[in-house]
Amino acid sequence: MGSRVDTDEDNDNRGSMWDLDQKLDQPMDEEAGRLRNMYREKKFSALLLLRLAFQSLGVVYGDLGTSPLYVFYNTFPNGVKDEEDVIGALSLIIYSLTLVPLLKYVFVVLRANDNGQGGTFALYSLLCRHAKIKTIPNQHRTDEELTTYSRSTFHERSFAAKTKRWLEEQESAKRAILILVLVGTCMVIGDGILTPAISVLSAVGGIKVNQPRMSSGVVVLVAVVILVGFFSMQHYGTDRVSWLFAPIVLLWFLLIGGIGIFNIWKYGSGVLKAFSPVYIYRYFRRGGKEGWTSLGGIMLSITGTEALFADLAHFPVSAVQLAFTLVVFPCLLLAYSGQAAYLMNNLTHSQDAFYRSIPDRIYWPVFIIATLAAIVASQATITATFSIIKQALALGCFPRVKVVYTSKKFLGQIYVPDINWILMILCIAVTAGFENQNQIGNAYVVIVMLVTTLLMILIMILVWRCHWILVLIFTGLSLIVECTYFSSVLFKVDQGGWVPLAIAGAFLIIMSVWHYGTVKRYEFEMHSKVSMAWILGLGPSLGLVRVPGIGLVYTELASGVPHIFSHFITNLPAIHSVVVFVCVKYLPVYTVPEAERFLVKRIGPKNFHIFRCVARYGYKDLHKKDDDFEKKLFENLFTFVRLESMMEGCSDSDEYSLCGQQIEHPRGGLLHNNGSTVSSNMDLTMSSVDSIVPVRSPHHMNITVRSSGQTSSQTEVDELEFLTICRDAGVVHILGNTVVRARRESRFYKKIAVDYIYAFLRKICRENCVIFNVPHESLLNVGQIFYV
């Protein structure tokens, strides 16, 4: 038994919380399978799929659909010299749309969703479940039993297994993957700033075609007014106006597709020879360096593709694929072909190619629809930015900011006030600071697509277990296209390309410093936690006066006694009659079902009245103010006491039904409390440390049933009554206020990062007491300082 305890202590030091009794969990496989199916993509009827595809137009494709407003202007800012240049540019646009949005994203990347969730953090969560690459090691074997914790297994000698072991052994590889995810996230945030600026400014700029005397300053002023109104309306949420989005975007696609057909009919179908890739070769051969740098403008035809993946959570993959292949892709090809046909006959009109190619009779209706479509496109990128910030919060990669639900029906629709106003200020600065949409267009980069490609390589190896030839083909085609575009953008860094790099760099510094501080705080908690032997040595009174009430001690640890508790009882002569260590942690899953959210266990003997409660959340879950966290915690605690008493009164052959939540067996193992029948048939005992250790013995130790269950029932009533009295006496929330400082001998950049940037971010971000909705009169902060 001693070796078993030692092993458990080692697991506890690695952050492990409980040893699971595998036999106890076996009966739950069938029920868990049924629950997992609830979170997989369902099959839809044809009619419902068409309706969802229609709705997806307004959320997913706004940014990609407004690109025809400014692509040819940014490709030929100084006009077109030769008709064949237009053919070459159109050919590049056609194959860019085919290779990146259609083949790469719609048919490959969308399949890498995390139970319907998209974006770089969804890819990262998939990787974290298949390999232990999280930099905060707060994950435990119990978490893998969640119904939403789906992952595949592979043979130990396979290439996937070797890759997994290499990633887990290399700390530098873990950090590199996290940095990749953060870089991709920061670039999407930059997209949330640049897309509204360029879309609205390009749409409003159409006024000058009909009113040539209007100055550029007036156009910028109108664009700024629209942007201010747009960002000011964000707090209402997209739910109230989303019913308008899909019709507007559908009408927009039909208009640009119809205008394209009209221009091809009017100016000749010779432009259709651009479908031959030969003209791409001729374009580069004739254009030289100028043709190469013009790729920065052509690349704008595929901007918004990443939002297609990031906004996936609202719709099933099949609906998004259907909308793109039936509506978006053909309409975009027709729109660009029609503009190219017009340009071939009007080489000097590249600056306003879109609006000049519109028939005069429908000019103003198209102008209004274009402005509305630009606003919808901006809404899609802003919504994606809010979702990404929320995911970064869950991973400990962004300062704690206020997150507000804007819809009672759709929990994915959120609003982040602080980020909204920051984006508005930066967006207005970009709009007013650049002279025209050409310079703003130069600011786009393709880094986020490169990040997705690199993460997809690992997804294909670890999750899909693809053959190395398929991985090589996907990687080769993606990198050739994206590196080509990236190289062309580098030539325009001084013309505006520095803007997204500067914005992304600022956010990257903030996120990296915050994550570094979060990791160091967790490591400090892990290394300074108090041993259970010390707690048990204090006796039931913990060597102090036990006063009426319940003390909720918040900690980042899911095992062990936190340092703030020993710090508290060392400096104060009293502690509450009941102590509950509360750990709130986020897992690499998109959501944790309510029935599996809480884990409860007892620490030490019953007369100590010490418990632990672990609340688990996914990166899409959120603490809402209308959710009484304290109430749910006590409900689970009381249920645990009842089940504990019930199990003590059952024999090995007894079976009983549980319902509600996951609760740990008081004598070992985890109970899945969701309506299934569980039987206990293993010998289990409680060790003197903070864990449950199964004892393997050749003979089963019988747990006798007490006479008619009276003693068990009486014990249950007594403890429940005791807990109720303590709760009525008062609940105090004890939070640690840990201050991180750099050591004197630290390098100057570390001092700047920790003592200034991290300290400033902690000062301006929301406190934990606000996040947990803790009443101010019940709050007790325990301060401590540690040096890194």
C-alpha positions in Angstrom: 0.0 0.0 0.0 2.9 2.3 0.7 4.0 2.2 -2.9 0.5 3.0 -4.0 0.4 6.1 -1.8 3.8 7.2 -3.0 2.7 6.9 -6.6 -0.4 8.9 -5.8 1.7 11.6 -4.2 3.8 11.7 -7.3 0.7 12.1 -9.5 -0.5 14.8 -7.1 2.8 16.7 -7.6 2.2 16.6 -11.3 -1.2 18.2 -10.8 -3.3 15.0 -10.8 -6.5 15.3 -8.8 -8.1 11.9 -8.5 -7.3 8.3 -9.3 -10.2 6.9 -11.2 -11.7 3.5 -10.5 -11.9 2.1 -14.1 -14.3 -0.6 -13.1 -16.6 1.9 -11.5 -16.8 4.0 -14.7 -17.4 1.1 -17.1 -21.2 1.0 -16.8 -21.3 4.7 -18.0 -19.9 4.0 -21.5 -23.2 3.6 -23.1 -24.7 6.7 -21.5 -21.6 8.7 -22.2 -21.9 7.6 -25.9 -25.5 8.9 -26.0 -24.5 12.2 -24.5 -21.5 12.6 -26.9 -23.9 12.3 -29.8 -25.7 15.4 -28.5 -22.6 17.5 -29.3 -21.8 16.1 -32.7 -23.1 17.6 -35.9 -26.6 16.4 -36.6 -28.0 15.4 -40.0 -30.4 18.0 -41.3 -33.2 17.8 -43.8 -32.7 19.4 -47.2 -35.1 22.2 -46.5 -33.6 23.0 -43.1 -30.1 22.9 -44.7 -31.1 25.4 -47.3 -32.5 27.7 -44.7 -29.3 27.5 -42.6 -27.2 28.1 -45.7 -29.3 31.2 -46.4 -28.8 32.5 -42.8 -25.1 31.8 -43.0 -24.7 34.4 -45.8 -25.3 37.2 -43.4 -22.8 36.1 -40.7 -20.0 34.3 -42.5 -19.6 35.8 -46.0 -20.0 39.6 -45.5 -16.2 40.3 -45.5 -15.4 38.1 -48.5 -18.4 39.4 -50.4 -17.5 43.1 -50.2 -14.0 42.6 -51.7 -15.1 43.4 -55.2 -15.5 47.0 -54.0 -11.7 47.6 -53.8 -9.7 44.7 -55.3 -9.0 46.1 -58.8 -8.2 49.6 -57.4 -5.6 48.2 -55.1 -4.2 46.0 -57.8 -3.9 48.9 -60.4 -3.8 52.1 -58.3 -2.1 53.9 -61.2 -4.3 52.6 -63.9 -4.0 49.7 -66.4 -1.3 49.8 -69.1 -2.4 46.8 -71.2 -5.6 44.8 -71.6 -3.7 41.6 -71.0 -2.8 42.8 -67.5 -6.5 42.7 -66.7 -6.7 39.2 -68.0 -3.7 38.1 -65.9 -5.0 39.8 -62.7 -8.5 38.2 -63.2 -6.8 34.8 -63.7 -4.9 35.2 -60.4 -8.2 36.2 -58.6 -10.0 33.1 -60.0 -7.3 30.7 -58.9 -6.8 32.4 -55.6 -10.5 32.0 -54.8 -10.4 28.4 -56.0 -7.3 27.3 -54.1 -7.7 29.2 -50.8 -11.4 29.7 -49.8 -12.9 26.8 -51.8 -10.4 24.0 -51.7 -8.4 24.8 -48.6 -11.0 26.2 -46.2 -14.4 25.0 -47.4 -13.4 21.4 -48.1 -10.5 20.9 -45.7 -10.1 23.3 -42.8 -13.8 23.5 -42.0 -13.6 19.7 -41.2 -11.1 20.5 -38.5 -13.7 22.1 -36.3 -14.0 21.4 -32.6 -17.6 20.1 -32.3 -18.7 22.9 -34.6 -16.4 25.6 -33.3 -13.9 27.2 -35.6 -10.9 29.5 -35.4 -7.3 29.2 -34.3 -8.2 28.5 -30.7 -10.5 25.6 -31.8 -7.5 24.1 -33.6 -5.4 24.6 -30.5 -8.0 22.9 -28.2 -8.1 19.9 -30.6 -4.3 19.6 -30.3 -4.3 20.0 -26.5 -6.7 17.1 -26.3 -4.5 14.8 -28.4 -1.2 15.9 -26.9 -0.3 17.4 -23.6 0.9 20.7 -25.0 -0.9 23.1 -22.7 1.5 25.4 -20.9 -0.7 25.5 -17.8 -0.8 21.9 -16.6 -4.1 22.0 -14.8 -5.7 19.1 -16.7 -6.5 15.8 -15.1 -7.7 12.3 -16.0 -11.2 13.1 -14.7 -11.5 15.8 -17.4 -11.0 13.2 -20.1 -14.2 11.5 -19.0 -16.3 14.5 -20.2 -18.8 13.8 -22.9 -17.5 16.7 -24.9 -13.9 15.6 -24.5 -13.6 13.7 -27.8 -10.3 12.5 -29.1 -8.9 9.7 -31.2 -6.3 7.1 -30.3 -3.4 5.8 -32.3 -0.9 3.0 -32.2 2.2 3.6 -30.1 4.6 3.0 -33.0 2.7 5.2 -35.5 4.0 8.5 -36.8 1.3 10.3 -34.9 2.4 8.7 -31.6 6.0 9.7 -32.3 5.0 13.2 -33.1 2.9 13.4 -29.9 5.8 12.2 -27.7 8.1 14.7 -29.4 5.7 17.6 -28.8 5.2 16.6 -25.2 8.9 16.3 -24.5 9.9 19.6 -26.1 9.0 22.6 -24.1 10.1 24.9 -26.9 7.7 23.2 -29.2 4.8 23.8 -26.8 5.7 27.5 -26.6 6.1 27.8 -30.3 2.6 26.4 -30.9 1.1 28.8 -28.4 3.0 31.7 -30.0 1.6 30.6 -33.4 -1.9 30.6 -32.0 -1.4 34.0 -30.4 0.0 35.5 -33.6 -3.0 34.2 -35.6 -5.3 35.6 -33.0 -3.7 39.0 -33.0 -3.9 39.2 -36.8 -7.6 38.4 -36.7 -8.0 41.3 -34.2 -6.1 43.5 -36.6 -8.6 42.3 -39.3 -11.4 43.5 -37.0 -9.9 47.0 -37.2 -9.0 47.1 -40.9 -12.0 45.5 -42.4 -14.6 48.1 -41.2 -12.2 50.8 -42.3 -11.6 49.6 -45.8 -15.1 48.2 -46.4 -17.0 51.3 -45.3 -14.6 53.8 -46.9 -14.8 51.9 -50.2 -18.6 51.8 -50.2 -19.0 55.4 -49.2 -16.3 56.4 -51.8 -18.8 55.5 -54.5 -20.5 58.9 -53.9 -17.6 60.5 -55.8 -18.4 58.7 -59.0 -21.8 60.4 -59.1 -20.6 63.6 -57.4 -17.1 64.2 -58.7 -16.7 67.5 -57.0 -17.0 66.0 -53.5 -13.7 66.1 -51.7 -12.0 63.1 -50.1 -12.3 64.7 -46.7 -16.1 64.6 -46.9 -16.0 60.9 -47.8 -13.7 60.2 -44.9 -16.0 62.2 -42.5 -19.1 60.3 -43.7 -17.2 57.0 -43.2 -16.2 58.0 -39.7 -19.8 58.9 -38.8 -21.0 55.5 -40.0 -18.3 53.8 -38.0 -19.1 55.6 -34.8 -22.7 54.8 -35.2 -21.8 51.2 -36.0 -19.6 50.6 -32.9 -22.1 52.5 -30.7 -24.8 50.0 -31.6 -22.7 46.9 -30.7 -24.1 46.7 -27.1 -27.5 45.8 -28.6 -26.0 42.6 -30.0 -26.5 41.0 -33.4 -29.6 39.1 -32.5 -31.9 42.1 -32.9 -30.8 43.0 -36.4 -29.5 39.6 -37.6 -32.7 38.9 -39.4 -31.8 41.7 -41.9 -28.2 40.4 -42.5 -28.9 37.4 -44.7 -31.4 39.1 -47.1 -29.0 42.1 -47.5 -26.0 39.9 -48.3 -28.0 37.6 -50.6 -29.3 40.6 -52.5 -25.7 41.9 -52.6 -24.4 38.7 -54.1 -27.2 38.5 -56.7 -26.6 42.2 -57.7 -22.9 41.9 -58.2 -23.4 38.6 -60.0 -26.1 40.1 -62.2 -23.9 43.2 -62.9 -21.1 40.9 -63.8 -23.2 39.0 -66.4 -24.4 42.4 -67.8 -20.8 43.7 -68.2 -19.6 40.4 -69.8 -22.6 40.6 -72.3 -22.0 44.3 -72.9 -18.2 44.5 -73.2 -17.5 41.0 -74.6 -16.8 37.5 -73.3 -13.2 37.5 -74.2 -12.4 38.1 -70.6 -13.4 34.5 -69.8 -10.1 33.2 -71.3 -8.7 34.2 -67.9 -9.7 30.8 -66.7 -6.6 29.5 -68.4 -3.6 29.6 -65.9 -1.3 30.5 -68.8 -2.2 34.2 -68.4 -0.8 34.1 -64.8 2.6 33.2 -66.3 2.3 35.9 -68.9 1.3 38.4 -66.3 4.4 37.9 -64.1 6.7 37.7 -67.2 5.5 41.0 -68.5 5.0 42.8 -65.2 8.2 41.9 -63.4 8.5 43.4 -59.9 5.5 45.6 -60.4 3.4 42.6 -61.3 4.7 40.8 -58.2 3.9 43.6 -55.8 0.4 44.0 -57.3 -0.3 40.6 -55.6 -1.0 42.6 -52.4 -4.1 44.0 -54.1 -5.2 40.7 -55.6 -4.8 39.1 -52.1 -7.7 41.3 -50.9 -10.0 39.0 -53.0 -9.6 36.3 -50.3 -9.7 38.5 -47.2 -12.5 37.4 -44.9 -11.7 33.7 -45.6 -10.4 33.3 -42.0 -13.6 34.8 -40.7 -15.4 32.0 -42.6 -13.7 29.5 -40.3 -13.8 31.7 -37.1 -17.6 32.3 -37.4 -18.4 28.6 -38.0 -20.0 28.1 -34.5 -23.3 29.6 -35.6 -24.0 27.1 -38.5 -23.2 23.5 -39.4 -20.3 22.8 -41.8 -22.6 21.5 -44.5 -24.7 24.7 -44.6 -21.6 26.9 -44.9 -20.2 24.7 -47.7 -23.5 24.8 -49.5 -23.8 28.6 -49.3 -20.3 29.0 -50.6 -20.5 26.6 -53.6 -24.0 27.6 -54.7 -24.0 31.4 -54.1 -20.8 33.0 -53.0 -18.2 31.4 -55.3 -20.1 31.7 -58.6 -21.3 35.3 -57.8 -17.8 36.4 -57.0 -16.4 34.9 -60.2 -19.1 36.7 -62.2 -18.5 40.0 -60.4 -14.7 40.0 -60.9 -15.1 38.9 -64.5 -17.6 41.6 -65.2 -15.3 44.3 -63.7 -12.4 42.9 -65.8 -14.5 43.1 -69.0 -15.4 46.8 -68.2 -11.7 47.6 -67.4 -10.5 46.1 -70.7 -12.6 48.8 -72.4 -11.9 51.5 -69.9 -8.2 51.2 -68.8 -8.1 54.4 -66.9 -11.1 53.6 -64.6 -9.4 51.2 -62.3 -9.8 53.5 -59.3 -13.7 53.3 -59.4 -14.1 50.1 -61.5 -16.9 48.7 -59.4 -19.2 51.8 -59.3 -18.4 52.8 -62.9 -19.4 49.4 -64.2 -22.9 49.7 -62.7 -25.7 50.6 -65.1 -26.9 54.2 -64.4 -30.5 53.2 -63.7 -29.5 51.1 -60.6 -26.6 53.1 -59.4 -28.2 54.5 -56.2 -29.9 51.2 -55.1 -26.6 49.4 -55.5 -24.8 52.2 -53.6 -27.2 51.7 -50.7 -26.9 47.9 -50.7 -23.1 48.2 -51.0 -23.0 50.4 -47.9 -25.3 48.1 -45.9 -23.2 45.1 -47.1 -20.0 46.8 -45.9 -21.6 47.3 -42.4 -22.7 43.7 -42.3 -19.1 42.7 -43.3 -17.8 44.8 -40.4 -20.2 43.2 -38.0 -19.0 39.7 -38.9 -15.3 40.6 -38.2 -16.2 42.4 -34.9 -18.3 39.5 -33.7 -15.4 37.1 -34.6 -13.0 39.4 -32.6 -15.3 39.3 -29.5 -15.4 35.5 -29.7 -11.6 35.2 -30.0 -11.1 37.5 -27.0 -13.4 35.3 -25.0 -11.4 32.2 -26.0 -8.1 33.9 -25.1 -9.6 34.7 -21.7 -10.3 31.0 -21.1 -6.8 30.0 -21.9 -5.3 32.7 -19.6 -3.9 34.6 -22.6 -5.8 37.9 -22.2 -6.4 40.3 -19.3 -9.8 39.8 -17.6 -12.3 42.1 -19.4 -16.0 42.4 -19.1 -18.0 40.0 -21.3 -21.7 40.6 -21.8 -24.3 38.3 -23.3 -26.5 40.1 -25.9 -28.9 37.3 -26.6 -30.9 35.0 -24.3 -31.4 32.5 -27.2 -27.8 32.3 -28.6 -25.1 32.1 -25.9 -22.4 32.6 -28.6 -23.4 36.2 -29.2 -21.4 38.3 -26.8 -20.3 41.9 -26.4 -17.0 43.0 -24.9 -17.3 46.8 -24.1 -13.6 47.5 -23.5 -12.5 45.9 -26.7 -15.3 47.5 -28.7 -14.3 51.0 -27.9 -10.6 50.2 -28.4 -11.4 48.8 -31.9 -13.6 51.9 -32.6 -10.7 54.3 -31.8 -8.2 52.3 -33.8 -10.6 51.9 -36.7 -11.3 55.6 -36.9 -7.6 56.4 -36.6 -6.9 54.1 -39.6 -9.7 55.5 -41.7 -8.7 59.1 -41.0 -5.0 58.5 -41.1 -4.7 57.0 -44.5 -5.4 59.0 -47.6 -7.4 56.4 -49.5 -8.5 52.7 -49.4 -5.4 51.8 -51.4 -3.1 52.5 -48.6 -5.4 50.7 -46.1 -5.4 47.8 -48.5 -1.7 47.6 -48.4 -2.0 47.0 -44.7 -3.5 43.5 -45.0 -1.2 40.5 -44.5 -1.7 36.8 -44.9 0.0 35.7 -41.7 -3.2 34.3 -40.2 -3.6 31.9 -43.1 0.0 30.8 -42.7 -0.7 30.1 -39.0 -3.8 28.0 -39.9 -1.7 26.0 -42.4 1.0 25.2 -39.8 -1.6 24.2 -37.2 -3.5 22.1 -39.8 -0.3 20.1 -40.4 -0.4 18.9 -36.8 -4.2 18.4 -37.0 -3.8 16.1 -40.0 -1.1 14.1 -38.3 -2.4 13.8 -34.7 -6.2 14.1 -35.1 -7.0 12.8 -38.6 -3.9 10.5 -38.9 -3.5 11.2 -42.6 -0.9 9.6 -44.8 2.3 11.7 -45.0 1.8 12.1 -48.7 -1.6 13.9 -48.2 -0.1 16.1 -45.5 2.8 17.0 -47.9 0.4 17.8 -50.7 -1.8 20.1 -48.5 1.2 21.8 -47.0 3.0 22.3 -50.3 0.0 23.8 -52.1 -1.0 26.1 -49.2 2.5 27.4 -48.5 3.2 28.1 -52.2 0.2 30.3 -52.5 0.4 32.0 -49.1 4.2 32.5 -49.1 3.9 34.1 -52.6 1.3 36.6 -51.3 3.3 37.2 -48.2 6.4 38.0 -50.1 4.5 40.5 -52.2 3.1 42.2 -49.1 6.6 42.7 -47.7 7.4 45.1 -50.5 4.6 47.4 -49.3 5.3 47.4 -45.5 6.4 51.0 -45.7 3.2 51.9 -47.6 0.8 50.8 -44.9 1.7 47.2 -44.3 3.3 48.2 -41.0 -0.2 49.0 -39.5 -1.4 45.4 -39.0 2.0 44.4 -37.9 2.1 47.2 -35.3 -1.4 46.5 -34.1 -0.8 42.7 -33.9 2.6 43.3 -32.2 0.9 45.4 -29.5 -1.7 42.8 -28.8 0.9 40.0 -28.9 3.0 41.7 -26.2 -0.1 42.1 -24.0 -1.2 38.5 -24.5 2.3 37.1 -24.1 3.0 39.0 -20.9 -0.4 38.2 -19.4 0.1 34.5 -20.2 3.6 34.5 -18.7 2.3 36.0 -15.5 -0.6 33.5 -15.4 1.8 30.6 -15.8 4.2 31.9 -13.1 1.3 32.4 -10.7 0.1 28.8 -11.3 3.7 27.5 -10.8 4.0 29.4 -7.6 0.7 27.9 -6.4 1.9 24.4 -7.3 5.3 24.6 -5.6 4.1 26.4 -2.5 1.0 24.3 -1.7 0.6 22.9 1.8 0.8 19.2 2.4 -2.2 17.4 3.8 0.0 15.8 6.4 0.4 19.3 7.9 -3.3 20.0 7.8 -4.2 16.6 9.4 -1.6 17.2 12.1 -3.5 20.3 13.2 -6.5 18.2 14.2 -10.2 18.8 13.5 -10.0 22.4 14.8 -7.0 23.1 12.6 -5.3 24.5 15.7 -7.7 27.5 15.6 -11.1 28.6 16.7 -13.8 27.3 14.3 -16.3 30.0 14.0 -19.8 29.6 12.5 -20.0 30.0 8.7 -18.6 28.7 5.5 -15.4 29.8 4.0 -15.0 29.5 0.2 -11.2 29.6 -0.5 -10.7 30.3 -4.3 -7.6 28.7 -5.8 -6.2 27.9 -9.2 -5.2 24.4 -7.9 -7.4 21.4 -8.5 -5.4 19.4 -5.9 -3.5 20.2 -2.7 -4.1 22.9 -0.2 -3.3 26.4 -1.5 -0.6 28.6 0.0 -3.1 31.4 0.8 -4.9 29.1 3.2 -1.8 28.5 5.3 -1.0 32.2 5.0 -4.5 33.0 6.2 -4.7 30.7 9.2 -1.1 31.6 10.2 -2.0 35.3 10.6 -5.6 34.9 11.9 -6.7 33.0 15.0 -9.9 31.6 13.6 -11.3 29.8 10.6 -14.9 28.9 9.5 -16.6 25.7 10.6 -16.8 24.6 7.0 -14.0 25.2 4.5 -14.5 24.6 0.7 -11.6 25.0 -1.7 -13.0 26.2 -4.9 -11.2 25.8 -8.2 -12.5 27.3 -11.4 -10.7 26.1 -14.4 -11.1 26.0 -18.2 -10.5 22.9 -20.3 -9.6 22.5 -24.0 -13.2 21.8 -24.9 -15.8 24.2 -26.3 -18.3 23.6 -23.5 -18.8 21.5 -20.4 -22.4 20.3 -19.9 -24.1 21.5 -16.8 -24.5 18.0 -15.5 -20.8 17.5 -15.6 -19.6 20.9 -14.5 -18.9 20.3 -10.8 -16.7 17.8 -9.1 -17.0 17.6 -5.3 -14.9 15.6 -2.8 -14.1 15.6 0.9 -10.6 16.4 2.3 -9.6 14.6 5.4 -12.0 13.0 8.0 -15.6 14.1 8.3 -15.1 16.0 11.5 -12.7 18.4 9.7 -15.6 19.6 7.4 -13.2 20.4 4.6 -14.3 20.0 1.0 -13.0 20.7 -2.5 -15.2 21.8 -5.4 -13.8 22.0 -8.9 -15.9 23.9 -11.5 -15.0 23.2 -15.1 -15.7 25.3 -18.1 -15.1 25.2 -21.8 -13.7 28.1 -23.8 -17.2 29.0 -25.0 -18.7 28.9 -21.5 -19.1 32.0 -19.5 -20.0 33.1 -16.0 -23.2 35.1 -16.3 -24.5 37.4 -13.6 -27.9 35.7 -13.7 -26.3 32.4 -12.8 -25.9 32.1 -9.0 -22.5 30.4 -8.9 -22.6 30.2 -5.1 -26.1 28.6 -5.1 -25.0 25.9 -7.6 -21.9 25.2 -5.6 -23.9 24.5 -2.4 -26.5 22.4 -4.3 -23.7 20.1 -5.5 -22.1 20.1 -2.0 -25.3 19.0 -0.4 -25.9 16.4 -3.0 -22.5 15.0 -2.4 -23.2 14.6 1.3 -26.4 12.7 0.5 -24.7 10.4 -2.0 -21.8 9.9 0.3 -24.1 8.7 3.1 -26.0 6.5 0.6 -22.9 4.8 -0.6 -21.7 4.1 3.0 -24.9 2.3 3.6 -24.8 0.1 0.4 -23.2 -3.3 0.0 -21.1 -4.4 -2.9 -24.1 -6.0 -4.6 -26.4 -3.0 -4.1 -27.2 -0.8 -7.1 -28.5 2.7 -7.0 -29.4 5.5 -9.4 -27.9 8.9 -9.4 -29.0 12.1 -11.2 -27.7 15.6 -11.6 -23.9 16.0 -11.6 -20.5 14.3 -11.4 -19.6 13.5 -7.8 -16.6 11.7 -6.4 -17.1 8.5 -4.5 -16.2 9.1 -0.9 -14.3 5.9 -0.8 -12.6 6.4 -4.2 -13.5 6.8 -7.9 -15.7 9.3 -9.7 -19.5 9.0 -9.9 -21.1 10.1 -13.1 -24.4 11.4 -11.8 -26.5 11.7 -14.9 -29.2 9.1 -14.6 -27.2 5.9 -15.0 -26.8 3.0 -12.6 -23.5 2.5 -11.0 -22.3 -0.4 -8.9 -19.3 -0.4 -6.5 -17.3 -3.5 -6.5 -13.7 -2.5 -5.7 -11.9 -2.2 -2.4 -11.2 1.4 -1.8 -9.8 3.3 1.1 -8.8 6.9 1.9 -5.2 7.7 2.4 -3.8 10.4 4.6 -3.0 12.6 1.6 -5.4 14.6 -0.5 -6.4 11.9 -2.9 -8.4 8.7 -3.2 -6.3 5.6 -3.6 -7.7 2.2 -4.8 -6.3 -0.7 -2.8 -5.8 -3.8 -4.8 -6.3 -6.8 -2.6 -7.0 -10.4 -3.4 -10.1 -10.3 -1.2 -13.0 -7.8 -1.5 -13.8 -6.0 1.7 -17.5 -6.0 2.3 -19.2 -2.7 3.1 -22.0 -3.8 5.4 -25.4 -2.2 5.2 -26.3 -0.5 8.5 -29.6 -1.5 10.1 -32.4 -0.3 7.9 -30.1 2.5 6.9 -31.1 4.4 10.1 -27.5 5.3 11.2 -26.6 6.3 7.7 -29.7 8.5 7.3 -29.1 10.0 10.7 -25.5 10.9 9.9 -26.7 12.4 6.6 -29.3 14.6 8.3 -26.9 15.7 11.0 -24.3 16.9 8.5 -26.8 18.5 6.1 -28.3 20.3 9.1 -24.8 21.4 10.1 -24.0 22.7 6.6 -27.4 24.5 6.5 -26.7 26.2 9.8 -23.2 27.2 8.7 -24.5 28.6 5.4 -27.2 30.6 7.2 -24.5 31.9 9.6 -22.7 33.5 6.7 -20.5 32.7 3.6 -17.2 34.4 3.2 -15.3 34.4 -0.1 -11.5 34.2 0.5 -9.6 35.2 -2.6 -5.8 35.4 -3.0 -4.4 38.7 -4.2 -1.0 37.5 -5.4 1.4 40.2 -6.6 4.1 39.2 -9.1 7.4 41.0 -9.0 10.6 40.5 -10.9 13.8 39.7 -8.9 16.5 42.3 -8.6 18.9 40.3 -10.6 16.4 39.8 -13.5 17.2 41.3 -16.9 15.7 44.7 -17.8 13.2 43.4 -20.3 11.8 40.9 -17.7 11.5 43.8 -15.2 9.6 45.9 -17.8 7.3 43.0 -18.6 6.5 42.0 -15.1 6.9 45.1 -13.0 5.3 47.5 -15.4 3.2 45.9 -18.2 1.8 42.9 -16.2 1.3 45.1 -13.1 -0.6 47.7 -15.3 -2.7 45.1 -16.9 -3.7 43.6 -13.5 -4.5 47.0 -12.3 -6.9 47.9 -15.1 -8.5 44.5 -15.6 -11.5 43.1 -13.8 -11.0 41.5 -10.4 -11.9 37.9 -9.7 -14.6 39.0 -7.2 -16.4 40.7 -10.0 -16.1 37.7 -12.4 -17.5 35.4 -9.7 -20.1 38.0 -8.7 -19.0 38.0 -5.1 -20.8 40.4 -2.8 -18.4 43.1 -1.5 -19.5 42.6 2.1 -18.6 38.9 1.9 -15.2 39.3 0.3 -11.8 38.7 2.0 -8.6 39.3 0.1 -5.5 37.5 1.2 -2.4 39.3 -0.1 1.0 37.8 -0.9 4.0 38.6 -3.0 6.3 36.3 -4.9 9.3 36.9 -7.2 10.0 35.4 -10.6 
